[in-house]
Amino acid sequence: SARECALAMARTIASRAPLSVTSIKAEIAAQISPGQSDTAALLRMREQAWSSEDFREGRAAFVERRSPDFSGQ
């Protein structure tokens, strides 16, 4: 059902790195309302996510073939 699909998608998103999810949500909002976006802020958010502890944890988990343990940092 549509509800089950939505819940599965929500669980998948919730399992991702918080900084990445926040950055992606901001990028989507910028696409929806391009005149209201702050490009510099979006770039800072992206850089913060890519230089985060969670990014390193995600890479390590992938290499070690395990689920990541994201901390939001």
CHARMM-style PDB file with segment names, atoms N, HN, CA, C and O in Angstrom:
ATOM      1  N   SER     1       0.836  -1.191   0.000  1.00  0.00      PROA
ATOM      2  CA  SER     1       0.000   0.000   0.000  1.00  0.00      PROA
ATOM      3  C   SER     1       0.879   1.252   0.000  1.00  0.00      PROA
ATOM      4  O   SER     1       2.082   1.191   0.250  1.00  0.00      PROA
ATOM      5  N   ALA     2       0.253   2.362  -0.282  1.00  0.00      PROA
ATOM      6  HN  ALA     2      -0.725   2.411  -0.485  1.00  0.00      PROA
ATOM      7  CA  ALA     2       0.981   3.634  -0.309  1.00  0.00      PROA
ATOM      8  C   ALA     2       1.524   3.972   1.083  1.00  0.00      PROA
ATOM      9  O   ALA     2       2.623   4.512   1.213  1.00  0.00      PROA
ATOM     10  N   ARG     3       0.753   3.654   2.110  1.00  0.00      PROA
ATOM     11  HN  ARG     3      -0.139   3.215   2.005  1.00  0.00      PROA
ATOM     12  CA  ARG     3       1.199   3.935   3.485  1.00  0.00      PROA
ATOM     13  C   ARG     3       2.453   3.129   3.825  1.00  0.00      PROA
ATOM     14  O   ARG     3       3.409   3.670   4.381  1.00  0.00      PROA
ATOM     15  N   GLU     4       2.451   1.849   3.494  1.00  0.00      PROA
ATOM     16  HN  GLU     4       1.675   1.410   3.041  1.00  0.00      PROA
ATOM     17  CA  GLU     4       3.610   0.995   3.764  1.00  0.00      PROA
ATOM     18  C   GLU     4       4.833   1.471   2.998  1.00  0.00      PROA
ATOM     19  O   GLU     4       5.946   1.457   3.523  1.00  0.00      PROA
ATOM     20  N   CYS     5       4.628   1.889   1.769  1.00  0.00      PROA
ATOM     21  HN  CYS     5       3.723   1.900   1.343  1.00  0.00      PROA
ATOM     22  CA  CYS     5       5.723   2.408   0.954  1.00  0.00      PROA
ATOM     23  C   CYS     5       6.285   3.689   1.573  1.00  0.00      PROA
ATOM     24  O   CYS     5       7.502   3.860   1.650  1.00  0.00      PROA
ATOM     25  N   ALA     6       5.410   4.577   2.011  1.00  0.00      PROA
ATOM     26  HN  ALA     6       4.422   4.438   1.949  1.00  0.00      PROA
ATOM     27  CA  ALA     6       5.843   5.830   2.639  1.00  0.00      PROA
ATOM     28  C   ALA     6       6.596   5.560   3.930  1.00  0.00      PROA
ATOM     29  O   ALA     6       7.608   6.208   4.199  1.00  0.00      PROA
ATOM     30  N   LEU     7       6.126   4.622   4.728  1.00  0.00      PROA
ATOM     31  HN  LEU     7       5.304   4.095   4.510  1.00  0.00      PROA
ATOM     32  CA  LEU     7       6.810   4.284   5.982  1.00  0.00      PROA
ATOM     33  C   LEU     7       8.180   3.670   5.713  1.00  0.00      PROA
ATOM     34  O   LEU     7       9.144   3.965   6.421  1.00  0.00      PROA
ATOM     35  N   ALA     8       8.270   2.824   4.702  1.00  0.00      PROA
ATOM     36  HN  ALA     8       7.487   2.584   4.127  1.00  0.00      PROA
ATOM     37  CA  ALA     8       9.558   2.227   4.342  1.00  0.00      PROA
ATOM     38  C   ALA     8      10.536   3.308   3.895  1.00  0.00      PROA
ATOM     39  O   ALA     8      11.710   3.283   4.263  1.00  0.00      PROA
ATOM     40  N   MET     9      10.051   4.250   3.106  1.00  0.00      PROA
ATOM     41  HN  MET     9       9.097   4.270   2.807  1.00  0.00      PROA
ATOM     42  CA  MET     9      10.907   5.342   2.652  1.00  0.00      PROA
ATOM     43  C   MET     9      11.346   6.207   3.835  1.00  0.00      PROA
ATOM     44  O   MET     9      12.506   6.613   3.908  1.00  0.00      PROA
ATOM     45  N   ALA    10      10.440   6.485   4.747  1.00  0.00      PROA
ATOM     46  HN  ALA    10       9.498   6.156   4.688  1.00  0.00      PROA
ATOM     47  CA  ALA    10      10.768   7.283   5.933  1.00  0.00      PROA
ATOM     48  C   ALA    10      11.817   6.577   6.791  1.00  0.00      PROA
ATOM     49  O   ALA    10      12.727   7.222   7.310  1.00  0.00      PROA
ATOM     50  N   ARG    11      11.696   5.272   6.941  1.00  0.00      PROA
ATOM     51  HN  ARG    11      10.957   4.748   6.519  1.00  0.00      PROA
ATOM     52  CA  ARG    11      12.691   4.516   7.707  1.00  0.00      PROA
ATOM     53  C   ARG    11      14.062   4.578   7.030  1.00  0.00      PROA
ATOM     54  O   ARG    11      15.085   4.713   7.702  1.00  0.00      PROA
ATOM     55  N   THR    12      14.078   4.481   5.717  1.00  0.00      PROA
ATOM     56  HN  THR    12      13.247   4.371   5.171  1.00  0.00      PROA
ATOM     57  CA  THR    12      15.342   4.565   4.984  1.00  0.00      PROA
ATOM     58  C   THR    12      15.985   5.930   5.181  1.00  0.00      PROA
ATOM     59  O   THR    12      17.177   6.020   5.474  1.00  0.00      PROA
ATOM     60  N   ILE    13      15.207   6.985   5.022  1.00  0.00      PROA
ATOM     61  HN  ILE    13      14.238   6.912   4.784  1.00  0.00      PROA
ATOM     62  CA  ILE    13      15.745   8.343   5.207  1.00  0.00      PROA
ATOM     63  C   ILE    13      16.232   8.537   6.634  1.00  0.00      PROA
ATOM     64  O   ILE    13      17.291   9.126   6.851  1.00  0.00      PROA
ATOM     65  N   ALA    14      15.476   8.052   7.607  1.00  0.00      PROA
ATOM     66  HN  ALA    14      14.616   7.573   7.431  1.00  0.00      PROA
ATOM     67  CA  ALA    14      15.857   8.210   9.012  1.00  0.00      PROA
ATOM     68  C   ALA    14      17.141   7.458   9.350  1.00  0.00      PROA
ATOM     69  O   ALA    14      17.821   7.805  10.316  1.00  0.00      PROA
ATOM     70  N   SER    15      17.477   6.446   8.580  1.00  0.00      PROA
ATOM     71  HN  SER    15      16.925   6.164   7.796  1.00  0.00      PROA
ATOM     72  CA  SER    15      18.689   5.671   8.857  1.00  0.00      PROA
ATOM     73  C   SER    15      19.950   6.322   8.287  1.00  0.00      PROA
ATOM     74  O   SER    15      21.059   5.845   8.530  1.00  0.00      PROA
ATOM     75  N   ARG    16      19.785   7.394   7.540  1.00  0.00      PROA
ATOM     76  HN  ARG    16      18.884   7.782   7.343  1.00  0.00      PROA
ATOM     77  CA  ARG    16      20.919   8.061   6.905  1.00  0.00      PROA
ATOM     78  C   ARG    16      21.555   9.084   7.842  1.00  0.00      PROA
ATOM     79  O   ARG    16      20.997   9.421   8.887  1.00  0.00      PROA
ATOM     80  N   ALA    17      22.723   9.567   7.453  1.00  0.00      PROA
ATOM     81  HN  ALA    17      23.176   9.293   6.604  1.00  0.00      PROA
ATOM     82  CA  ALA    17      23.463  10.544   8.260  1.00  0.00      PROA
ATOM     83  C   ALA    17      22.666  11.843   8.371  1.00  0.00      PROA
ATOM     84  O   ALA    17      22.261  12.408   7.355  1.00  0.00      PROA
ATOM     85  N   PRO    18      22.438  12.323   9.602  1.00  0.00      PROA
ATOM     86  CA  PRO    18      21.619  13.523   9.802  1.00  0.00      PROA
ATOM     87  C   PRO    18      22.103  14.763   9.041  1.00  0.00      PROA
ATOM     88  O   PRO    18      21.284  15.498   8.489  1.00  0.00      PROA
ATOM     89  N   LEU    19      23.404  15.005   9.004  1.00  0.00      PROA
ATOM     90  HN  LEU    19      24.069  14.408   9.453  1.00  0.00      PROA
ATOM     91  CA  LEU    19      23.897  16.186   8.290  1.00  0.00      PROA
ATOM     92  C   LEU    19      23.618  16.076   6.795  1.00  0.00      PROA
ATOM     93  O   LEU    19      23.306  17.073   6.144  1.00  0.00      PROA
ATOM     94  N   SER    20      23.728  14.885   6.259  1.00  0.00      PROA
ATOM     95  HN  SER    20      23.982  14.075   6.788  1.00  0.00      PROA
ATOM     96  CA  SER    20      23.437  14.675   4.840  1.00  0.00      PROA
ATOM     97  C   SER    20      21.953  14.862   4.550  1.00  0.00      PROA
ATOM     98  O   SER    20      21.585  15.482   3.552  1.00  0.00      PROA
ATOM     99  N   VAL    21      21.111  14.335   5.411  1.00  0.00      PROA
ATOM    100  HN  VAL    21      21.410  13.832   6.222  1.00  0.00      PROA
ATOM    101  CA  VAL    21      19.662  14.477   5.215  1.00  0.00      PROA
ATOM    102  C   VAL    21      19.274  15.953   5.259  1.00  0.00      PROA
ATOM    103  O   VAL    21      18.491  16.413   4.428  1.00  0.00      PROA
ATOM    104  N   THR    22      19.814  16.690   6.217  1.00  0.00      PROA
ATOM    105  HN  THR    22      20.450  16.316   6.892  1.00  0.00      PROA
ATOM    106  CA  THR    22      19.516  18.116   6.321  1.00  0.00      PROA
ATOM    107  C   THR    22      19.965  18.859   5.070  1.00  0.00      PROA
ATOM    108  O   THR    22      19.238  19.702   4.544  1.00  0.00      PROA
ATOM    109  N   SER    23      21.156  18.546   4.600  1.00  0.00      PROA
ATOM    110  HN  SER    23      21.747  17.862   5.027  1.00  0.00      PROA
ATOM    111  CA  SER    23      21.682  19.186   3.401  1.00  0.00      PROA
ATOM    112  C   SER    23      20.836  18.860   2.178  1.00  0.00      PROA
ATOM    113  O   SER    23      20.538  19.747   1.379  1.00  0.00      PROA
ATOM    114  N   ILE    24      20.451  17.618   2.026  1.00  0.00      PROA
ATOM    115  HN  ILE    24      20.693  16.897   2.675  1.00  0.00      PROA
ATOM    116  CA  ILE    24      19.639  17.202   0.882  1.00  0.00      PROA
ATOM    117  C   ILE    24      18.266  17.869   0.926  1.00  0.00      PROA
ATOM    118  O   ILE    24      17.752  18.301  -0.106  1.00  0.00      PROA
ATOM    119  N   LYS    25      17.673  17.955   2.112  1.00  0.00      PROA
ATOM    120  HN  LYS    25      18.090  17.604   2.950  1.00  0.00      PROA
ATOM    121  CA  LYS    25      16.380  18.629   2.235  1.00  0.00      PROA
ATOM    122  C   LYS    25      16.489  20.094   1.825  1.00  0.00      PROA
ATOM    123  O   LYS    25      15.592  20.616   1.163  1.00  0.00      PROA
ATOM    124  N   ALA    26      17.574  20.760   2.208  1.00  0.00      PROA
ATOM    125  HN  ALA    26      18.302  20.335   2.746  1.00  0.00      PROA
ATOM    126  CA  ALA    26      17.784  22.158   1.825  1.00  0.00      PROA
ATOM    127  C   ALA    26      17.973  22.288   0.315  1.00  0.00      PROA
ATOM    128  O   ALA    26      17.473  23.229  -0.300  1.00  0.00      PROA
ATOM    129  N   GLU    27      18.693  21.342  -0.275  1.00  0.00      PROA
ATOM    130  HN  GLU    27      19.100  20.577   0.224  1.00  0.00      PROA
ATOM    131  CA  GLU    27      18.899  21.360  -1.727  1.00  0.00      PROA
ATOM    132  C   GLU    27      17.571  21.169  -2.469  1.00  0.00      PROA
ATOM    133  O   GLU    27      17.321  21.832  -3.476  1.00  0.00      PROA
ATOM    134  N   ILE    28      16.734  20.275  -1.977  1.00  0.00      PROA
ATOM    135  HN  ILE    28      16.937  19.737  -1.159  1.00  0.00      PROA
ATOM    136  CA  ILE    28      15.422  20.058  -2.602  1.00  0.00      PROA
ATOM    137  C   ILE    28      14.571  21.312  -2.473  1.00  0.00      PROA
ATOM    138  O   ILE    28      13.925  21.724  -3.436  1.00  0.00      PROA
ATOM    139  N   ALA    29      14.565  21.922  -1.293  1.00  0.00      PROA
ATOM    140  HN  ALA    29      15.090  21.587  -0.511  1.00  0.00      PROA
ATOM    141  CA  ALA    29      13.803  23.156  -1.093  1.00  0.00      PROA
ATOM    142  C   ALA    29      14.291  24.247  -2.040  1.00  0.00      PROA
ATOM    143  O   ALA    29      13.487  25.022  -2.557  1.00  0.00      PROA
ATOM    144  N   ALA    30      15.602  24.314  -2.270  1.00  0.00      PROA
ATOM    145  HN  ALA    30      16.255  23.685  -1.849  1.00  0.00      PROA
ATOM    146  CA  ALA    30      16.159  25.313  -3.180  1.00  0.00      PROA
ATOM    147  C   ALA    30      15.694  25.070  -4.609  1.00  0.00      PROA
ATOM    148  O   ALA    30      15.477  26.022  -5.359  1.00  0.00      PROA
ATOM    149  N   GLN    31      15.539  23.812  -4.991  1.00  0.00      PROA
ATOM    150  HN  GLN    31      15.715  23.039  -4.381  1.00  0.00      PROA
ATOM    151  CA  GLN    31      15.061  23.494  -6.333  1.00  0.00      PROA
ATOM    152  C   GLN    31      13.591  23.872  -6.502  1.00  0.00      PROA
ATOM    153  O   GLN    31      13.159  24.276  -7.582  1.00  0.00      PROA
ATOM    154  N   ILE    32      12.838  23.735  -5.424  1.00  0.00      PROA
ATOM    155  HN  ILE    32      13.188  23.408  -4.547  1.00  0.00      PROA
ATOM    156  CA  ILE    32      11.412  24.057  -5.473  1.00  0.00      PROA
ATOM    157  C   ILE    32      11.203  25.573  -5.516  1.00  0.00      PROA
ATOM    158  O   ILE    32      10.315  26.059  -6.216  1.00  0.00      PROA
ATOM    159  N   SER    33      12.021  26.318  -4.765  1.00  0.00      PROA
ATOM    160  HN  SER    33      12.742  25.923  -4.196  1.00  0.00      PROA
ATOM    161  CA  SER    33      11.917  27.780  -4.699  1.00  0.00      PROA
ATOM    162  C   SER    33      13.281  28.394  -4.979  1.00  0.00      PROA
ATOM    163  O   SER    33      13.915  28.906  -4.058  1.00  0.00      PROA
ATOM    164  N   PRO    34      13.749  28.357  -6.219  1.00  0.00      PROA
ATOM    165  CA  PRO    34      15.121  28.787  -6.525  1.00  0.00      PROA
ATOM    166  C   PRO    34      15.426  30.234  -6.172  1.00  0.00      PROA
ATOM    167  O   PRO    34      16.566  30.540  -5.821  1.00  0.00      PROA
ATOM    168  N   GLY    35      14.470  31.120  -6.250  1.00  0.00      PROA
ATOM    169  HN  GLY    35      13.544  30.872  -6.535  1.00  0.00      PROA
ATOM    170  CA  GLY    35      14.729  32.521  -5.932  1.00  0.00      PROA
ATOM    171  C   GLY    35      14.918  32.788  -4.456  1.00  0.00      PROA
ATOM    172  O   GLY    35      15.365  33.870  -4.076  1.00  0.00      PROA
ATOM    173  N   GLN    36      14.587  31.827  -3.621  1.00  0.00      PROA
ATOM    174  HN  GLN    36      14.223  30.948  -3.930  1.00  0.00      PROA
ATOM    175  CA  GLN    36      14.657  32.011  -2.178  1.00  0.00      PROA
ATOM    176  C   GLN    36      15.809  31.250  -1.544  1.00  0.00      PROA
ATOM    177  O   GLN    36      15.898  31.182  -0.318  1.00  0.00      PROA
ATOM    178  N   SER    37      16.689  30.678  -2.348  1.00  0.00      PROA
ATOM    179  HN  SER    37      16.617  30.733  -3.344  1.00  0.00      PROA
ATOM    180  CA  SER    37      17.766  29.862  -1.793  1.00  0.00      PROA
ATOM    181  C   SER    37      19.041  30.681  -1.610  1.00  0.00      PROA
ATOM    182  O   SER    37      19.280  31.662  -2.314  1.00  0.00      PROA
ATOM    183  N   ASP    38      19.840  30.258  -0.658  1.00  0.00      PROA
ATOM    184  HN  ASP    38      19.646  29.461  -0.085  1.00  0.00      PROA
ATOM    185  CA  ASP    38      21.131  30.877  -0.358  1.00  0.00      PROA
ATOM    186  C   ASP    38      22.208  29.892  -0.799  1.00  0.00      PROA
ATOM    187  O   ASP    38      22.525  28.942  -0.082  1.00  0.00      PROA
ATOM    188  N   THR    39      22.765  30.124  -1.977  1.00  0.00      PROA
ATOM    189  HN  THR    39      22.508  30.896  -2.560  1.00  0.00      PROA
ATOM    190  CA  THR    39      23.735  29.198  -2.555  1.00  0.00      PROA
ATOM    191  C   THR    39      24.930  28.993  -1.646  1.00  0.00      PROA
ATOM    192  O   THR    39      25.402  27.866  -1.495  1.00  0.00      PROA
ATOM    193  N   ALA    40      25.424  30.051  -1.042  1.00  0.00      PROA
ATOM    194  HN  ALA    40      25.041  30.967  -1.165  1.00  0.00      PROA
ATOM    195  CA  ALA    40      26.586  29.932  -0.141  1.00  0.00      PROA
ATOM    196  C   ALA    40      26.248  29.042   1.048  1.00  0.00      PROA
ATOM    197  O   ALA    40      27.073  28.228   1.463  1.00  0.00      PROA
ATOM    198  N   ALA    41      25.056  29.187   1.596  1.00  0.00      PROA
ATOM    199  HN  ALA    41      24.386  29.849   1.259  1.00  0.00      PROA
ATOM    200  CA  ALA    41      24.647  28.352   2.737  1.00  0.00      PROA
ATOM    201  C   ALA    41      24.534  26.892   2.320  1.00  0.00      PROA
ATOM    202  O   ALA    41      24.916  25.998   3.075  1.00  0.00      PROA
ATOM    203  N   LEU    42      24.006  26.645   1.112  1.00  0.00      PROA
ATOM    204  HN  LEU    42      23.695  27.371   0.499  1.00  0.00      PROA
ATOM    205  CA  LEU    42      23.900  25.273   0.622  1.00  0.00      PROA
ATOM    206  C   LEU    42      25.281  24.650   0.457  1.00  0.00      PROA
ATOM    207  O   LEU    42      25.483  23.485   0.800  1.00  0.00      PROA
ATOM    208  N   LEU    43      26.223  25.413  -0.060  1.00  0.00      PROA
ATOM    209  HN  LEU    43      26.060  26.360  -0.338  1.00  0.00      PROA
ATOM    210  CA  LEU    43      27.584  24.901  -0.224  1.00  0.00      PROA
ATOM    211  C   LEU    43      28.240  24.621   1.131  1.00  0.00      PROA
ATOM    212  O   LEU    43      28.962  23.634   1.275  1.00  0.00      PROA
ATOM    213  N   ARG    44      27.996  25.475   2.116  1.00  0.00      PROA
ATOM    214  HN  ARG    44      27.410  26.276   1.999  1.00  0.00      PROA
ATOM    215  CA  ARG    44      28.539  25.233   3.460  1.00  0.00      PROA
ATOM    216  C   ARG    44      27.962  23.959   4.068  1.00  0.00      PROA
ATOM    217  O   ARG    44      28.682  23.174   4.685  1.00  0.00      PROA
ATOM    218  N   MET    45      26.666  23.760   3.889  1.00  0.00      PROA
ATOM    219  HN  MET    45      26.081  24.398   3.388  1.00  0.00      PROA
ATOM    220  CA  MET    45      26.024  22.558   4.420  1.00  0.00      PROA
ATOM    221  C   MET    45      26.602  21.311   3.762  1.00  0.00      PROA
ATOM    222  O   MET    45      26.869  20.313   4.433  1.00  0.00      PROA
ATOM    223  N   ARG    46      26.792  21.372   2.461  1.00  0.00      PROA
ATOM    224  HN  ARG    46      26.575  22.182   1.917  1.00  0.00      PROA
ATOM    225  CA  ARG    46      27.356  20.229   1.741  1.00  0.00      PROA
ATOM    226  C   ARG    46      28.776  19.941   2.222  1.00  0.00      PROA
ATOM    227  O   ARG    46      29.136  18.788   2.457  1.00  0.00      PROA
ATOM    228  N   GLU    47      29.575  20.988   2.365  1.00  0.00      PROA
ATOM    229  HN  GLU    47      29.283  21.926   2.175  1.00  0.00      PROA
ATOM    230  CA  GLU    47      30.954  20.819   2.836  1.00  0.00      PROA
ATOM    231  C   GLU    47      30.971  20.247   4.258  1.00  0.00      PROA
ATOM    232  O   GLU    47      31.792  19.386   4.574  1.00  0.00      PROA
ATOM    233  N   GLN    48      30.070  20.726   5.105  1.00  0.00      PROA
ATOM    234  HN  GLN    48      29.404  21.426   4.849  1.00  0.00      PROA
ATOM    235  CA  GLN    48      29.999  20.217   6.472  1.00  0.00      PROA
ATOM    236  C   GLN    48      29.674  18.722   6.473  1.00  0.00      PROA
ATOM    237  O   GLN    48      30.275  17.957   7.226  1.00  0.00      PROA
ATOM    238  N   ALA    49      28.738  18.311   5.642  1.00  0.00      PROA
ATOM    239  HN  ALA    49      28.250  18.932   5.030  1.00  0.00      PROA
ATOM    240  CA  ALA    49      28.368  16.893   5.575  1.00  0.00      PROA
ATOM    241  C   ALA    49      29.530  16.054   5.061  1.00  0.00      PROA
ATOM    242  O   ALA    49      29.800  14.976   5.591  1.00  0.00      PROA
ATOM    243  N   TRP    50      30.223  16.544   4.027  1.00  0.00      PROA
ATOM    244  HN  TRP    50      30.003  17.420   3.597  1.00  0.00      PROA
ATOM    245  CA  TRP    50      31.304  15.777   3.418  1.00  0.00      PROA
ATOM    246  C   TRP    50      32.557  15.725   4.278  1.00  0.00      PROA
ATOM    247  O   TRP    50      33.390  14.838   4.091  1.00  0.00      PROA
ATOM    248  N   SER    51      32.710  16.643   5.206  1.00  0.00      PROA
ATOM    249  HN  SER    51      32.033  17.364   5.357  1.00  0.00      PROA
ATOM    250  CA  SER    51      33.902  16.635   6.063  1.00  0.00      PROA
ATOM    251  C   SER    51      33.566  16.143   7.470  1.00  0.00      PROA
ATOM    252  O   SER    51      34.371  16.296   8.388  1.00  0.00      PROA
ATOM    253  N   SER    52      32.404  15.563   7.640  1.00  0.00      PROA
ATOM    254  HN  SER    52      31.750  15.438   6.894  1.00  0.00      PROA
ATOM    255  CA  SER    52      31.932  15.160   8.967  1.00  0.00      PROA
ATOM    256  C   SER    52      32.453  13.785   9.402  1.00  0.00      PROA
ATOM    257  O   SER    52      32.948  12.988   8.605  1.00  0.00      PROA
ATOM    258  N   GLU    53      32.317  13.565  10.668  1.00  0.00      PROA
ATOM    259  HN  GLU    53      31.916  14.213  11.316  1.00  0.00      PROA
ATOM    260  CA  GLU    53      32.623  12.257  11.252  1.00  0.00      PROA
ATOM    261  C   GLU    53      31.687  11.196  10.659  1.00  0.00      PROA
ATOM    262  O   GLU    53      32.098  10.059  10.427  1.00  0.00      PROA
ATOM    263  N   ASP    54      30.433  11.576  10.418  1.00  0.00      PROA
ATOM    264  HN  ASP    54      30.099  12.499  10.607  1.00  0.00      PROA
ATOM    265  CA  ASP    54      29.473  10.645   9.830  1.00  0.00      PROA
ATOM    266  C   ASP    54      29.895  10.214   8.431  1.00  0.00      PROA
ATOM    267  O   ASP    54      29.688   9.059   8.059  1.00  0.00      PROA
ATOM    268  N   PHE    55      30.481  11.114   7.648  1.00  0.00      PROA
ATOM    269  HN  PHE    55      30.650  12.052   7.949  1.00  0.00      PROA
ATOM    270  CA  PHE    55      30.956  10.743   6.311  1.00  0.00      PROA
ATOM    271  C   PHE    55      32.035   9.676   6.430  1.00  0.00      PROA
ATOM    272  O   PHE    55      32.021   8.682   5.704  1.00  0.00      PROA
ATOM    273  N   ARG    56      32.973   9.889   7.355  1.00  0.00      PROA
ATOM    274  HN  ARG    56      32.985  10.696   7.946  1.00  0.00      PROA
ATOM    275  CA  ARG    56      34.045   8.901   7.564  1.00  0.00      PROA
ATOM    276  C   ARG    56      33.462   7.574   8.056  1.00  0.00      PROA
ATOM    277  O   ARG    56      33.903   6.504   7.638  1.00  0.00      PROA
ATOM    278  N   GLU    57      32.472   7.652   8.946  1.00  0.00      PROA
ATOM    279  HN  GLU    57      32.115   8.522   9.286  1.00  0.00      PROA
ATOM    280  CA  GLU    57      31.824   6.438   9.443  1.00  0.00      PROA
ATOM    281  C   GLU    57      31.116   5.703   8.307  1.00  0.00      PROA
ATOM    282  O   GLU    57      31.182   4.476   8.232  1.00  0.00      PROA
ATOM    283  N   GLY    58      30.448   6.431   7.434  1.00  0.00      PROA
ATOM    284  HN  GLY    58      30.395   7.428   7.496  1.00  0.00      PROA
ATOM    285  CA  GLY    58      29.757   5.805   6.313  1.00  0.00      PROA
ATOM    286  C   GLY    58      30.715   5.085   5.383  1.00  0.00      PROA
ATOM    287  O   GLY    58      30.441   3.971   4.935  1.00  0.00      PROA
ATOM    288  N   ARG    59      31.831   5.720   5.097  1.00  0.00      PROA
ATOM    289  HN  ARG    59      32.054   6.624   5.461  1.00  0.00      PROA
ATOM    290  CA  ARG    59      32.838   5.080   4.237  1.00  0.00      PROA
ATOM    291  C   ARG    59      33.413   3.839   4.902  1.00  0.00      PROA
ATOM    292  O   ARG    59      33.566   2.798   4.263  1.00  0.00      PROA
ATOM    293  N   ALA    60      33.734   3.954   6.203  1.00  0.00      PROA
ATOM    294  HN  ALA    60      33.610   4.800   6.723  1.00  0.00      PROA
ATOM    295  CA  ALA    60      34.292   2.808   6.927  1.00  0.00      PROA
ATOM    296  C   ALA    60      33.294   1.656   6.968  1.00  0.00      PROA
ATOM    297  O   ALA    60      33.667   0.499   6.770  1.00  0.00      PROA
ATOM    298  N   ALA    61      32.033   1.970   7.222  1.00  0.00      PROA
ATOM    299  HN  ALA    61      31.730   2.909   7.382  1.00  0.00      PROA
ATOM    300  CA  ALA    61      31.001   0.933   7.275  1.00  0.00      PROA
ATOM    301  C   ALA    61      30.859   0.247   5.918  1.00  0.00      PROA
ATOM    302  O   ALA    61      30.681  -0.970   5.854  1.00  0.00      PROA
ATOM    303  N   PHE    62      30.936   1.014   4.842  1.00  0.00      PROA
ATOM    304  HN  PHE    62      31.080   2.002   4.894  1.00  0.00      PROA
ATOM    305  CA  PHE    62      30.841   0.428   3.506  1.00  0.00      PROA
ATOM    306  C   PHE    62      31.994  -0.536   3.259  1.00  0.00      PROA
ATOM    307  O   PHE    62      31.783  -1.659   2.800  1.00  0.00      PROA
ATOM    308  N   VAL    63      33.201  -0.100   3.561  1.00  0.00      PROA
ATOM    309  HN  VAL    63      33.372   0.811   3.934  1.00  0.00      PROA
ATOM    310  CA  VAL    63      34.384  -0.940   3.347  1.00  0.00      PROA
ATOM    311  C   VAL    63      34.318  -2.200   4.203  1.00  0.00      PROA
ATOM    312  O   VAL    63      34.683  -3.287   3.756  1.00  0.00      PROA
ATOM    313  N   GLU    64      33.844  -2.040   5.449  1.00  0.00      PROA
ATOM    314  HN  GLU    64      33.548  -1.157   5.812  1.00  0.00      PROA
ATOM    315  CA  GLU    64      33.774  -3.174   6.376  1.00  0.00      PROA
ATOM    316  C   GLU    64      32.493  -3.988   6.215  1.00  0.00      PROA
ATOM    317  O   GLU    64      32.272  -4.955   6.944  1.00  0.00      PROA
ATOM    318  N   ARG    65      31.656  -3.598   5.267  1.00  0.00      PROA
ATOM    319  HN  ARG    65      31.836  -2.812   4.675  1.00  0.00      PROA
ATOM    320  CA  ARG    65      30.396  -4.302   4.983  1.00  0.00      PROA
ATOM    321  C   ARG    65      29.530  -4.469   6.226  1.00  0.00      PROA
ATOM    322  O   ARG    65      29.107  -5.568   6.582  1.00  0.00      PROA
ATOM    323  N   ARG    66      29.282  -3.312   6.881  1.00  0.00      PROA
ATOM    324  HN  ARG    66      29.626  -2.419   6.592  1.00  0.00      PROA
ATOM    325  CA  ARG    66      28.417  -3.297   8.062  1.00  0.00      PROA
ATOM    326  C   ARG    66      27.523  -2.080   7.995  1.00  0.00      PROA
ATOM    327  O   ARG    66      27.741  -1.181   7.183  1.00  0.00      PROA
ATOM    328  N   SER    67      26.527  -2.054   8.843  1.00  0.00      PROA
ATOM    329  HN  SER    67      26.351  -2.784   9.503  1.00  0.00      PROA
ATOM    330  CA  SER    67      25.631  -0.887   8.908  1.00  0.00      PROA
ATOM    331  C   SER    67      26.354   0.251   9.615  1.00  0.00      PROA
ATOM    332  O   SER    67      27.044   0.018  10.608  1.00  0.00      PROA
ATOM    333  N   PRO    68      26.210   1.471   9.125  1.00  0.00      PROA
ATOM    334  CA  PRO    68      26.865   2.605   9.779  1.00  0.00      PROA
ATOM    335  C   PRO    68      26.172   2.981  11.079  1.00  0.00      PROA
ATOM    336  O   PRO    68      24.981   2.729  11.260  1.00  0.00      PROA
ATOM    337  N   ASP    69      26.927   3.581  11.972  1.00  0.00      PROA
ATOM    338  HN  ASP    69      27.895   3.786  11.825  1.00  0.00      PROA
ATOM    339  CA  ASP    69      26.402   4.078  13.233  1.00  0.00      PROA
ATOM    340  C   ASP    69      26.620   5.592  13.235  1.00  0.00      PROA
ATOM    341  O   ASP    69      27.638   6.078  13.729  1.00  0.00      PROA
ATOM    342  N   PHE    70      25.652   6.336  12.677  1.00  0.00      PROA
ATOM    343  HN  PHE    70      24.825   5.941  12.276  1.00  0.00      PROA
ATOM    344  CA  PHE    70      25.791   7.770  12.534  1.00  0.00      PROA
ATOM    345  C   PHE    70      25.517   8.482  13.855  1.00  0.00      PROA
ATOM    346  O   PHE    70      24.636   8.082  14.616  1.00  0.00      PROA
ATOM    347  N   SER    71      26.283   9.542  14.117  1.00  0.00      PROA
ATOM    348  HN  SER    71      26.998   9.866  13.499  1.00  0.00      PROA
ATOM    349  CA  SER    71      26.157  10.299  15.352  1.00  0.00      PROA
ATOM    350  C   SER    71      25.617  11.710  15.134  1.00  0.00      PROA
ATOM    351  O   SER    71      25.263  12.393  16.095  1.00  0.00      PROA
ATOM    352  N   GLY    72      25.552  12.149  13.877  1.00  0.00      PROA
ATOM    353  HN  GLY    72      25.840  11.594  13.097  1.00  0.00      PROA
ATOM    354  CA  GLY    72      25.123  13.512  13.610  1.00  0.00      PROA
ATOM    355  C   GLY    72      26.256  14.516  13.685  1.00  0.00      PROA
ATOM    356  O   GLY    72      26.029  15.725  13.720  1.00  0.00      PROA
ATOM    357  N   GLN    73      27.491  14.000  13.709  1.00  0.00      PROA
ATOM    358  HN  GLN    73      27.675  13.018  13.681  1.00  0.00      PROA
ATOM    359  CA  GLN    73      28.644  14.901  13.806  1.00  0.00      PROA
ATOM    360  C   GLN    73      29.605  14.671  12.670  1.00  0.00      PROA
ATOM    361  OT1 GLN    73      30.635  15.340  12.588  1.00  0.00      PROA
TER     362      GLN     73
END
